[in-house]
């Protein structure tokens, strides 16, 4: 199986152009290189001498250019103290691509650029030569080698947009060895369910991407007849002091001829991407020029194929001296066509472009990956990140590949400050001390978009309260509208005094809590039947420190009850209406293995499990022509010692199954031939 590198998304602007536009000269060069790192709060730990010293971070990637002055040295005395080259065994893991060097720079560059943990050491594991693809087997081998080399942290800025159980299993083994594992969410957003392995792994910290505090963090809003639409500013557009409010005019492909005979003046022009002439290169800059010349206030370009896109007004093919005069945004094809239909009745739009650093980048992959836990876990700057590049240079780039190493570096700082801290405790400190991230309308992004929020190292490094779990999922139903959750509190300074608890969430949810020792008992009761998914937050305040524990609540019409006895799970299905069939899936949270069974009304259904631990139970209940979800979680503790799962052929990988089938066929044929021979007696 091939796994793609989660690469930089776009070459957004030329390096010199960005420097000129942001600063008007080269004298601020070094400041530009060091924007995202201070933005996430590294100044506080640095003032206290916490720089990641003594921490080893494994970078599983394309290698690292250890000749770069900010990442200098290969071997025990260098920045890159070890690793392995899985592409050219016997050779040092030198990066010939640049991706791994960029990732390592964000973590631990120590020179003109300062990474998050500049004194940390790097273990470089080269699993790809060109950054295009890498065998999943090499990723697994690299994880195993990082375990062998006793890495403190593993950063994996690569992955697939689907589940790979072998990679996930290797990540779990690293976690069991108390290694903190950070994975990039992927660049397949903004659609839901776009996170793959190893980002899907339950225990790893999966990182999505936000903008940072550069003035390039431009976002946009569009409302047509008071309905909001998702739009992306094109590179080269500038912010507005106030929204543009005007009617929308449809202008074909935005050609000069398309705009003849229609009144474009003071309107927002809507045009289609591309051209109706095969082979014609109708650049966005040309569409913008034509629209501005016709008197339009702004331009919306809808895609000529499904999905949204990021366009560039400024590029190498523009006319000399070209400068955009009106703001231009892109929009999904389906929404563009919807707007064309909407404005036939009413026609009023509002378009705004403004800076919002804590905004989830459109490319950042979204959850959910499971109804039983939350992904991504956290977001960090991953757009317009300038970092180390091969051959001693620097380059700015975008992608969740560069969000993940911000979190890896943060973990290094926490480990240095708190020697012996467990990986799940690091996760708690990082996730409960985040900054909220809001969309273009000032509403907080959902858990599927942003996880708990944006990394804030300054708050995490000062935090003294570890809360487990740092986020969670609850299940209630029409016949069981109450749920409970226990949060375990641990103080790093020994004090659990002055703790106050509050709740933020839907008004129809009744909240109560009891703190007994180090256990915080949370109870939630639904006062109304509002089925669906709902988000809320538990707020824990201790003195002046604030910790936020978000949760997702599934409120379903039907339910599945689970009981256990000697490793056997017994299921009972409920739905307020008459149901005919239910499919039941049971997943072992430890390794992700899933078994299924089915149920019909009046049937006693059970399933054996062979390992104690947490299991996730999901049911699809058939009522008439519709299917309804129901969820449950059970902690199994009744499996007797010595129990083992019977051999099941279909638990094996396909390749092994094929080999076994061939052997069985051969043995069968040979046996058939032998059986035809006369029997003889050996003397």
C-alpha positions in Angstrom: 0.0 0.0 0.0 1.3 3.5 -0.8 0.9 6.4 1.6 1.1 10.0 0.4 3.1 12.6 2.1 0.9 15.4 3.6 2.7 18.1 1.5 2.7 21.8 1.5 -0.5 22.9 -0.2 0.4 25.7 -2.4 3.2 27.9 -3.5 1.1 31.0 -2.5 3.4 33.9 -3.4 7.0 34.4 -4.3 9.2 34.8 -1.2 10.5 38.3 -2.2 7.0 39.5 -2.9 5.7 38.5 0.6 8.6 40.2 2.2 8.0 43.4 0.2 4.2 43.4 0.8 4.5 42.7 4.5 7.5 44.8 5.4 8.5 46.9 2.4 12.1 45.7 2.6 14.6 43.1 3.8 15.4 44.6 7.2 12.6 42.7 8.8 13.5 39.3 7.2 14.3 37.5 10.4 11.1 38.7 12.1 9.0 37.2 9.3 10.6 33.8 9.7 9.7 33.7 13.4 5.9 34.5 13.3 4.0 31.3 14.1 6.3 30.1 16.9 5.8 33.1 19.2 2.2 33.3 18.2 1.5 29.9 20.0 3.2 31.2 23.1 6.8 30.1 23.2 8.2 33.2 24.8 7.0 32.2 28.3 8.9 28.9 28.5 12.0 30.4 26.8 12.1 33.1 29.5 12.3 30.3 32.0 15.0 28.4 30.2 12.7 25.7 28.8 13.9 25.1 25.2 13.4 21.3 24.7 17.0 20.5 25.8 17.5 16.7 26.4 14.4 15.7 24.4 14.6 13.4 21.4 12.0 13.9 18.7 11.6 11.3 15.8 10.7 12.8 12.5 9.3 10.1 10.2 9.5 11.8 6.8 11.8 12.4 3.8 14.9 12.8 6.0 16.5 16.0 7.3 19.1 18.2 5.7 21.6 18.2 8.6 23.9 20.5 6.7 21.5 23.4 7.1 23.0 25.9 9.5 19.8 25.9 11.7 19.8 22.0 11.8 23.5 21.5 11.7 25.3 18.2 12.4 24.8 14.5 12.0 25.7 12.2 15.0 25.9 12.5 18.7 27.2 16.1 18.7 24.9 17.4 16.0 21.3 18.5 15.9 20.3 15.2 14.1 21.7 12.7 16.6 20.5 9.6 14.8 17.8 7.9 12.7 17.8 5.6 9.8 17.6 5.7 6.0 15.1 3.1 4.9 15.4 4.1 1.3 19.2 3.8 1.0 20.2 1.6 3.9 23.7 2.3 5.2 23.5 6.0 4.2 22.7 8.9 6.5 19.0 10.0 6.3 19.8 13.1 4.2 16.7 14.9 2.9 16.7 15.3 -0.9 13.2 16.6 -1.1 12.7 19.3 1.6 9.6 18.2 3.4 11.3 16.6 6.3 13.7 19.5 6.7 10.7 21.9 6.8 9.0 19.8 9.5 12.2 19.5 11.6 12.8 23.2 11.3 9.4 24.0 12.9 10.2 21.7 15.8 13.8 22.4 16.6 15.6 24.9 14.2 18.3 26.7 16.2 19.8 29.6 14.2 18.3 32.3 12.1 15.0 30.5 12.6 14.1 29.4 16.0 11.8 26.3 16.2 9.3 25.7 19.0 11.9 23.6 20.9 15.3 24.9 19.6 17.5 22.8 21.9 15.7 19.5 21.2 17.4 16.8 19.2 16.1 15.1 16.1 16.0 11.5 15.1 15.5 11.4 11.3 13.8 8.4 9.7 13.8 8.6 6.0 10.9 6.7 4.5 10.6 8.5 1.2 13.0 9.9 -1.4 10.8 12.2 -3.4 8.0 13.0 -1.0 5.5 11.6 -3.4 4.6 8.3 -1.8 6.0 5.9 0.8 5.2 2.3 1.6 3.2 1.8 4.7 5.6 -0.9 5.7 8.4 1.7 5.9 6.3 3.9 8.2 5.7 0.9 10.5 9.4 0.1 10.4 10.3 3.7 11.2 7.9 3.7 14.2 9.4 0.5 15.5 12.9 1.9 15.0 11.9 5.1 16.9 10.7 2.9 19.8 14.0 1.0 19.7 16.0 4.3 19.7 14.0 5.5 22.7 12.5 8.6 21.2 10.5 10.8 23.5 8.2 12.1 20.7 7.3 10.9 17.2 6.1 13.3 14.6 4.3 11.9 11.6 3.5 14.5 9.0 2.3 12.0 6.4 -0.7 9.7 6.0 -3.5 8.3 4.0 -7.1 9.4 3.8 -8.4 6.0 4.9 -7.8 3.6 7.7 -4.6 1.5 7.8 -4.8 -0.8 10.8 -1.1 -1.8 10.5 0.1 1.8 10.9 -2.4 2.4 13.6 -1.2 -0.7 15.4 2.4 0.6 15.3 1.3 3.9 16.7 -0.5 2.2 19.5 2.7 0.2 20.3 4.7 3.5 20.6 2.1 4.9 22.9 2.3 1.8 25.1 6.0 2.6 25.4 5.1 6.1 26.7 6.1 7.8 23.5 4.1 10.9 22.7 2.8 10.6 19.1 1.8 13.5 17.0 0.1 13.1 13.5 -1.0 15.6 10.9 -4.7 15.5 10.2 -4.2 15.7 6.4 -5.0 18.2 3.6 -8.2 16.8 2.3 -10.6 19.4 3.8 -12.9 21.1 4.1 -15.2 18.1 3.7 -16.1 16.0 6.8 -14.7 12.5 7.4 -11.4 13.3 5.6 -8.9 12.3 8.3 -7.1 9.0 7.6 -4.4 6.9 9.3 -2.4 7.5 11.4 -4.5 10.6 12.2 -7.4 8.3 13.0 -5.5 6.7 15.9 -7.4 7.1 19.1 -4.3 7.7 21.3 -2.2 9.9 19.0 -2.7 13.7 19.0 -4.1 14.6 15.6 -3.4 18.2 14.5 -5.3 20.3 12.1 -4.2 23.7 10.6 -5.1 27.3 11.3 -3.6 30.5 9.9 -1.1 32.3 12.1 -0.6 36.0 13.0 0.7 37.0 9.6 -1.4 39.6 7.7 -1.9 36.8 5.1 -4.6 35.3 7.4 -7.3 36.6 5.2 -10.8 35.0 5.4 -14.1 35.9 3.8 -17.8 35.8 4.4 -20.6 35.8 1.9 -24.3 36.0 2.5 -26.9 36.0 -0.3 -30.5 36.8 0.7 -29.3 36.3 4.4 -28.0 32.8 3.7 -24.3 32.2 4.4 -22.0 30.5 1.9 -18.4 29.3 2.2 -16.0 31.4 0.1 -12.1 31.6 0.0 -10.2 34.8 -0.7 -8.0 34.5 -3.7 -4.3 35.2 -3.2 -3.7 38.8 -3.9 -7.0 40.1 -2.6 -6.9 42.5 0.3 -9.0 43.1 3.4 -12.0 45.4 3.4 -12.8 48.1 6.0 -16.4 47.1 5.8 -18.6 44.6 3.9 -19.5 45.2 0.3 -23.3 45.2 0.1 -24.7 44.9 -3.4 -26.8 42.8 -5.8 -25.3 39.9 -7.7 -24.9 39.9 -11.5 -24.1 36.8 -13.4 -21.3 37.3 -16.0 -20.6 34.0 -17.8 -16.9 33.2 -17.6 -15.9 36.8 -17.0 -14.7 37.5 -20.5 -14.9 41.0 -22.0 -17.6 39.8 -24.4 -19.6 38.2 -21.5 -19.9 41.5 -19.8 -21.1 43.5 -22.8 -24.7 44.4 -22.7 -25.2 43.7 -19.0 -25.2 46.2 -16.1 -22.2 45.3 -13.9 -21.7 48.6 -12.3 -21.6 48.5 -8.4 -22.6 44.9 -8.4 -20.9 41.7 -7.1 -20.1 39.7 -10.3 -20.6 35.9 -10.3 -18.7 34.0 -13.0 -17.6 30.4 -13.7 -14.1 29.2 -13.5 -12.2 28.5 -16.7 -13.5 29.1 -20.2 -16.0 27.8 -22.7 -13.3 27.7 -25.3 -11.2 24.5 -25.1 -7.5 25.3 -24.4 -8.1 28.9 -23.5 -6.2 30.1 -20.5 -8.5 32.6 -18.8 -6.5 33.5 -15.7 -8.2 34.8 -12.6 -6.3 38.0 -13.0 -7.9 38.5 -16.4 -11.4 37.8 -15.0 -10.6 40.3 -12.2 -9.4 43.0 -14.7 -12.5 42.6 -16.9 -14.8 42.8 -13.9 -13.1 45.8 -12.5 -13.1 47.5 -15.9 -16.9 46.9 -16.1 -17.5 48.5 -12.7 -18.0 45.5 -10.5 -17.3 46.0 -6.7 -16.2 42.4 -6.2 -15.9 39.1 -8.0 -17.1 35.5 -7.1 -15.7 32.6 -9.1 -17.5 29.3 -8.8 -15.7 26.1 -9.7 -16.2 24.3 -13.0 -16.0 21.0 -11.2 -17.2 19.7 -7.8 -15.5 21.2 -4.8 -13.9 24.4 -3.7 -10.5 25.7 -4.7 -7.9 28.3 -3.8 -7.1 30.7 -6.7 -4.2 33.1 -7.2 -4.6 36.5 -8.8 -0.8 37.2 -8.6 1.3 34.6 -10.4 4.2 34.4 -12.9 2.0 34.9 -16.0 0.3 38.2 -15.0 0.9 41.3 -17.1 3.7 43.5 -15.8 2.5 46.0 -13.2 -0.7 44.1 -12.6 -2.4 44.8 -9.2 -5.9 43.5 -8.3 -8.4 46.3 -7.9 -11.4 44.5 -6.5 -11.6 41.5 -4.0 -12.0 38.1 -5.5 -13.3 34.9 -3.8 -13.8 31.4 -4.9 -16.8 29.2 -4.1 -17.9 25.6 -4.6 -19.6 24.8 -7.9 -22.8 23.5 -6.3 -23.1 26.7 -4.1 -22.3 28.9 -7.1 -25.1 27.3 -9.1 -27.4 27.6 -6.1 -26.8 31.4 -5.9 -27.6 31.7 -9.6 -31.0 30.2 -8.9 -31.6 32.2 -5.7 -31.1 35.6 -7.2 -33.9 35.0 -9.7 -36.3 35.7 -6.8 -34.5 38.1 -4.4 -31.1 39.5 -4.9 -29.0 41.0 -2.1 -25.5 40.0 -1.0 -23.0 41.0 1.6 -19.3 40.1 1.0 -16.5 40.8 3.6 -12.8 40.1 3.7 -10.9 40.5 7.0 -8.0 39.0 9.0 -8.6 36.1 11.4 -5.5 34.3 12.5 -7.4 31.7 14.5 -9.3 30.4 11.5 -9.2 26.8 10.4 -7.6 26.5 7.0 -9.9 25.3 4.3 -7.5 22.5 3.4 -7.3 21.0 6.9 -8.9 17.6 7.1 -12.0 17.3 9.3 -13.5 14.6 11.4 -15.4 12.7 12.5 -13.5 9.4 12.3 -15.6 7.6 14.8 -18.8 8.2 16.8 -16.8 7.3 20.0 -14.0 9.8 20.1 -13.1 13.3 18.7 -10.7 14.1 15.9 -8.8 16.3 15.2 -7.6 16.8 18.8 -6.2 20.2 18.3 -5.2 22.8 15.7 -2.0 24.8 15.3 -0.6 27.3 12.7 -0.2 25.5 9.4 -0.7 28.2 6.8 2.0 30.5 5.5 4.6 28.9 7.7 8.2 29.9 6.9 10.8 27.3 7.9 14.1 25.7 7.0 14.5 24.4 3.5 17.2 22.3 1.8 20.5 23.7 0.9 20.6 26.2 3.7 17.6 28.2 2.6 14.2 29.1 4.0 10.8 28.7 2.4 7.2 29.4 3.4 4.6 26.8 2.9 1.2 25.5 4.1 -0.3 22.2 5.2 -1.1 20.3 8.3 2.4 18.9 8.0 3.6 22.1 9.6 0.9 22.3 12.2 1.8 19.0 13.7 5.4 19.9 14.5 4.3 22.9 16.5 2.6 20.4 18.8 5.6 18.1 18.8 7.8 21.0 19.9 5.3 22.0 22.6 5.4 18.4 23.9 9.1 18.6 24.1 8.9 21.7 26.3 6.4 20.0 28.6 8.5 16.9 29.0 11.6 19.0 29.8 9.6 20.9 32.5 7.9 17.8 33.9 10.4 14.8 33.7 8.6 11.5 33.8 5.2 12.9 32.6 3.0 10.3 30.9 2.0 10.8 27.2 -1.7 11.0 28.1 -0.9 13.7 30.7 1.0 15.8 28.0 -2.1 15.4 25.8 -4.3 16.7 28.6 -2.2 19.8 29.3 -2.1 20.7 25.6 -5.8 20.1 24.9 -7.4 21.7 27.9 -5.4 25.0 27.7 -6.2 25.9 24.0 -7.5 29.1 22.5 -10.9 29.0 20.9 -11.1 29.3 17.1 -14.0 31.1 15.4 -15.3 31.0 11.9 -15.8 34.0 9.7 -19.1 34.8 11.5 -17.6 34.7 15.0 -19.0 31.3 15.8 -16.7 28.7 17.3 -15.6 26.0 14.9 -17.1 22.6 15.7 -15.1 19.7 17.2 -15.0 18.1 13.8 -13.2 21.1 12.4 -10.9 22.3 15.2 -10.9 19.7 17.9 -10.5 21.4 21.3 -9.0 24.6 19.8 -5.7 26.2 18.9 -2.4 25.4 20.7 -1.4 27.8 23.4 2.0 26.8 24.8 2.1 29.6 27.3 -1.0 28.3 29.1 0.0 24.7 28.7 3.5 25.2 30.2 2.0 27.0 33.3 -0.8 24.5 33.7 -0.7 22.4 36.9 -3.9 20.4 36.5 -4.1 17.2 34.4 -7.7 16.2 33.5 -8.6 12.8 32.1 -10.1 12.5 29.5 -9.4 15.9 27.9 -12.4 15.5 25.7 -15.1 12.8 25.6 -18.3 11.5 23.9 -21.6 10.8 25.7 -24.6 8.8 24.5 -28.2 9.3 25.5 -31.5 8.1 24.0 -35.3 8.6 24.2 -35.5 5.8 26.8 -32.3 6.7 28.7 -32.0 10.6 28.6 -29.3 10.7 31.3 -25.6 10.3 31.0 -22.6 10.4 33.4 -18.9 10.9 32.9 -16.0 10.8 35.4 -13.1 13.2 35.0 -10.0 12.3 36.9 -8.0 15.2 38.2 -4.3 15.2 39.0 -2.4 18.1 40.3 1.2 18.5 39.3 1.8 20.7 42.3 -0.1 18.6 44.8 -3.1 20.9 45.3 -6.7 20.2 44.3 -8.1 23.2 46.2 -10.0 26.2 44.9 -11.6 24.3 42.1 -14.8 25.6 40.5 -16.8 23.8 37.8 -19.2 25.3 35.2 -20.9 24.1 32.1 -21.4 25.6 28.6 -23.8 23.9 26.2 -27.4 23.7 24.9 -30.1 25.0 27.3 -32.1 21.8 27.1 -29.3 19.9 28.9 -29.4 20.0 32.7 -25.9 19.8 34.2 -24.7 18.8 37.7 -21.4 17.8 39.2 -19.8 16.4 42.3 -16.1 16.5 43.2 -15.0 13.6 45.4 -11.3 13.4 46.0 -9.7 13.5 42.6 -12.8 12.3 40.7 -15.2 14.9 39.2 -18.6 13.2 38.6 -20.4 14.9 35.7 -24.1 14.2 35.1 -26.2 15.5 32.2 -30.0 15.1 31.7 -31.9 16.0 28.6 -35.0 18.0 29.4 -36.4 17.8 25.9 -36.2 15.3 23.0 -33.9 17.1 20.7 -32.3 14.2 18.8 -29.0 14.7 17.0 -25.4 15.6 17.9 -24.8 18.4 20.4 -21.5 20.0 21.7 -20.8 21.3 25.1 -17.9 22.2 27.5 -17.0 21.5 31.0 -15.0 24.4 32.4 -12.6 23.8 35.3 -11.2 26.8 37.1 -8.4 26.6 39.7 -7.3 29.9 41.0 -6.6 31.9 37.9 -6.1 28.9 35.5 -8.9 27.8 33.2 -9.2 24.4 31.7 -11.8 23.5 29.0 -13.0 19.9 28.4 -15.3 19.8 25.4 -17.7 16.9 24.7 -19.9 15.6 22.0 -23.4 14.3 22.9 -25.2 11.8 20.7 -28.9 12.0 21.4 -30.6 9.1 19.6 -34.1 7.9 19.3 -33.2 4.2 19.7 -30.7 2.6 22.0 -28.6 -0.5 22.5 -28.1 -1.8 26.0 -25.1 -3.9 26.8 -24.3 -6.2 29.7 -21.4 -8.7 30.3 -20.8 -12.0 31.8 -17.6 -14.1 31.6 -16.4 -12.2 28.5 -19.8 -12.5 26.7 -21.6 -9.3 25.7 -25.4 -9.4 25.7 -27.3 -6.8 23.6 -30.9 -5.4 23.8 -32.2 -3.1 21.1 -34.9 -0.5 21.8 -36.7 1.9 19.5 -40.0 3.8 20.2 -41.3 2.6 16.9 -41.6 -1.0 15.7 -38.1 -2.1 14.3 -37.3 -5.1 12.1 -33.6 -5.5 12.1 -30.4 -4.2 13.7 -26.8 -4.6 12.7 -24.4 -4.5 15.7 -20.7 -3.6 15.5 -18.3 -4.0 18.5 -14.9 -2.4 18.3 -12.0 -3.0 20.6 -10.7 0.5 21.5 -7.2 -0.8 22.0 -6.5 -2.1 18.5 -9.5 -1.0 16.4 -10.6 -4.6 15.6 -14.3 -4.9 14.9 -16.7 -7.8 15.1 -20.3 -7.7 13.9 -23.6 -9.5 14.5 -27.3 -8.8 13.9 -30.5 -8.9 15.8 -34.2 -9.2 15.1 -37.1 -8.4 17.6 -37.4 -11.1 20.3 -34.0 -12.6 19.6 -31.4 -13.0 22.3 -28.1 -11.7 20.9 -24.7 -12.0 22.4 -21.0 -11.9 21.3 -17.8 -13.1 23.0 -14.8 -10.9 23.6 -11.4 -12.2 24.6 -9.7 -9.3 26.2 -10.6 -6.9 29.0 -10.8 -3.2 28.1 -13.1 -0.6 26.6 -15.4 -1.6 23.7 -17.4 0.6 21.5 -20.8 -0.6 20.4 -22.7 0.8 17.5 -26.0 -0.3 16.1 -27.9 0.5 12.9 -31.6 0.0 13.7 -34.0 -0.6 10.8 -37.4 1.0 11.2 -39.5 0.8 8.0 -37.3 2.2 5.3 -35.1 4.2 7.6 -32.0 3.4 9.6 -31.3 4.9 13.1 -28.0 5.0 15.0 -27.6 3.9 18.6 -24.3 3.9 20.6 -22.9 2.5 23.8 -19.6 2.1 25.5 -18.7 -0.7 27.9 -15.7 -1.4 30.0 -15.2 -5.2 29.9 -13.7 -6.7 33.0 -15.2 -10.2 33.0 -12.8 -12.0 30.6 -11.3 -14.8 32.5 -7.5 -15.3 32.5 -6.3 -17.7 29.8 -9.2 -16.9 27.4 -8.2 -16.7 23.8 -9.9 -16.0 20.6 -10.5 -19.0 18.3 -8.5 -19.1 15.1 -10.4 -17.2 12.4 -9.1 -17.4 8.8 -10.7 -14.1 7.9 -8.9 -12.2 10.6 -5.7 -12.7 8.6 -4.4 -10.2 6.0 -5.6 -10.9 2.4 -2.1 -12.0 1.3 -1.9 -14.6 4.0 -5.4 -15.8 3.3 -4.4 -16.2 -0.3 -1.4 -18.3 0.6 -3.4 -20.5 2.9 -6.1 -21.0 0.3 -3.4 -22.1 -2.3 -1.9 -24.5 0.2 -5.3 -26.0 1.0 -6.1 -26.5 -2.7 -2.7 -28.1 -3.4 -3.0 -30.4 -0.4 -6.5 -31.3 -1.4 -5.4 -32.2 -5.0 -2.4 -34.1 -3.8 -4.5 -35.9 -1.3 -7.0 -36.7 -4.0 -4.3 -38.3 -6.1 -2.9 -40.3 -3.2 -6.3 -41.6 -2.3 -6.6 -43.2 -5.8 -3.4 -45.3 -5.3 -3.6 -48.8 -3.8 -2.9 -48.9 -0.1 0.3 -50.5 1.0 1.7 -51.6 4.3 5.2 -50.5 5.4 7.4 -53.2 6.9 
